[in-house]
Amino acid sequence: MRKIREKLAAGKVVTMVNPDFQSPRLVEYLAGLGMDVSFIDGERMSYDFERIEEMTRAAHLAGIASMARAWMNEPGLITRYFDCGLDGMAFPHVEDAANARRMVEIVRYARPKDHADKIVIVMAETPDAIGRLDEIVAVPGVDVVNIGVNDVALALGYPGQPEHPEVAKWVDRGIERILKGGKTAALNVLNNWEERMPMLLSKGVRWLNVRANTFLARGARQYADLLKRHAP
């Protein structure tokens, strides 16, 4: 975790990868490809606590950090997640400063001795949350603000269109407010990283989220397309 904090302090890029599969071995493999953080998405998949502990151990043995998102922001649940050895948590559905402060307090409750060592990511997933980012980023203990671009698109009436111009305006507004408040901005790279990654970095984003499924899907499609063009 020290490496992550050093990167953030130096303004360097952190890449957090969602393995998408409940596989400690995959976590180790992705770590060897240059990822910084393994992300366990407990809000979307059926991880049990034993598997979270195994995947976190694999991340640490491979020299990277392990973070997670739970299915709800409840103190007892978050405590159990941290007891698996996690280095931080991402908290979804943070709409205002009061909610952000509550998330920081949950981390302090869960880890009374070493809460300062844990990374706290709050997720701004609606236009209302983006509109309140000035107050959210001012909350002590918040390290990273992740703009949930797909959720913002849905809230604006553009489901499945995270790159719609109107969505992009809100995202840009959010990035500006996060950086102005001295916090790290995080976003998903999505599929077209040749265009999206340089664009996000140029805007000051320093925490990038990627998915193993995206790597697999792109490689498989490229292979299938080559086979169609060249197979006899």
N, C-alpha and C positions, 0 to 999 in steps of 0.2 A: 504493500500500500504506500510505502514511502516513495517509491518510484512514481506512482500516480500523482501524488501531491507535488513532487518535484517538477513533473511535467506541467501540471496546471500552473504552478508558480512561475515557471519559465515561459509560459505561453505556447507550449508545444502541444501537438495533437495527441489526444488519447482515442484509441479505437476500442469500442466495446462490441463484442460479437455475441449474438444469441445463437448457441449451438443448435437450437430447434429440436434436438433429439436428447433423450435422457441418457447420455453416454459420457462417462468420465474420460474414456479413451479419446473421444472426439475433442473434448476440451483440451486435453494434452496436445493433440495434433494441431489444433488451431493456434494454440499458444506458440508452437514452433514455427508458425507462419507469420509471426510478427504482431499478433493481437495483444492488447494490453489488459483487457478485462473480459471475463466470461460473465454473461448475463443470463440468469435463470428467471424465466418469465412465468412465475407462479400464478399470474392473473389469467393466463391463457392456456396453460397446460396442466396435466395431472401429476405434477411432481409430489412425491411424498418427502418427508423430512430426512429419511435415511438417504435417499438419492441426492437431495440437495447437499447433504454433508459429504457424500462421496464425490460429487462434482466439484465442490469447493476444495476438497483435499487435492483433487487432481489438478485444479488450477494453481494452487499454491506449490505443489511439487514441480509444476512446469514453469514456475516463476512469474505468474500473472495473478491479478486480483480476481475476486469473485464477488458479484453483486446480484441482487434479485429484486423482483417486484412481487408483492403478495396480492391476493385477490381482494383484500380490504385493509384499510389502514387502522387496524385494531392493535392496541398495545400488547396484549398477550400473544397474538399471532406474530407480530414483529419480533418480540422477544425470542420466540421459538426459532424464527429464521436466523436471528443473530447467533443463537446458541449453536447453529450448524457451522459457525466459523466465518460467516460472511464479512466482507470488508466494507459493505455499505448497502444502502437500500434506495430504490427509486420509488417515490410515492406518487401514485396517479391521482387525478382529479383534485389538484390543489387550485382553488379558485381565488384565494385572497391571502393576505398576510396572516390573519388569525389562523387559518388552516395550515399555513407554512410553519408558523411557530409551534403548532400542535405536533407536526411531524418531527420537528427538532426535539421537542420534549419527549416524544415516544422513543427516539434514539437514546436520549439521556436516561430514560427509565430502563430501557432494555440493556444498556451498557454503561452503568454508572461509573465504572473505573476507567474506561477507555473510549468513551463516546467521541472525544475530540479526534480520535484516529480514524473514525468512520466517515465515509463519503456520503453526503446527503444530496440526493437528486430529487427535486420537485418537478412535477410534470404539469405544464400549462397546456391544456387541451381544448380550450374554447376561446372565442373572441373576448368574452368577459374576463377570463384569466389573463390574457395578453394585455387587456386594458388596465389591469391592476398590477402589472409586473414591476412598476416603480416601487410599490410598497412591498411586494413579495421578495424582490432581490435585496431589500434592506434588512431582511430578517437575519440576525446573526446565526451561524450554524448551517445555513444553506450554502452548499458548495457549487452546485450545477443546476441550471434550469433547462429542462428538456421540453422543447416545443413539440407536441404531438400533432404533426402536420396532418395526418389522416383524420384525426378527430376534429381538428379545426376545419378541415374541408367539409366534413359531415355537418358540423354545426352551422356552417355558412350556406348549406344547401347544395354542396358540390361533392356528394359521396363518390369515393373512388377517384377523385381528381385532385390529388395533393399538389399538383403543379399548375393548377388553374391560376390565372393572373390575380384574381381577387384573393385567393388563399395566399399567394406569394406576397401580396401587400401586407397582410396581417403578420406573416412570418417575419418579413423584413423589419416591421415595426417592433416585433417581439425581440429579435436579435439586438436591435439598437438599444432597447431598454435594459436588456440583460447586461450588455457590455458597459453601458453607462453606469450601472449599479456595481460594477466591479466583479461580477460573477461570470462563470464559464457557461457559454451557450452550447447546447447539445441538440443535434438533429439526426434524423435517419438519412443515410446516403441513398436509399432506395435502389432502383435497378440500374439507372443510367449514370453510373458513377464517373464515367469519362467527362461528362458535363457538370454533374451535380457537385462532385467533390471539390473541384477548383472553385466553383461558384460559392459554395458554403465557406471554404477557407478564406476566400477574398473578403467575405463579409464579417470575418472574425470568429466564426464557429471553430471551437477547438476540441469538441467532444463529438465523435462520429459514431453512429450506431449502424452496424451491419448485421446480416443474417446468414447463417450457413446455408439455409435453403436457397438464398439468392445466388450464392456461389455455385451450388449444385445445379440449379435450374439453368443458369447461364451457360455453364460448361456442357450440360446435357443437350441444350438447344443447339449450341455451336457444333457439337459432335454430330447431331442428327442432320443438321443442315449440310455439313460437309459430306456426310454419307450419301445424302440425296443427290448432291451435285456430282459426286465422283464414283459412286458405286456402279458396277456394270449392270 
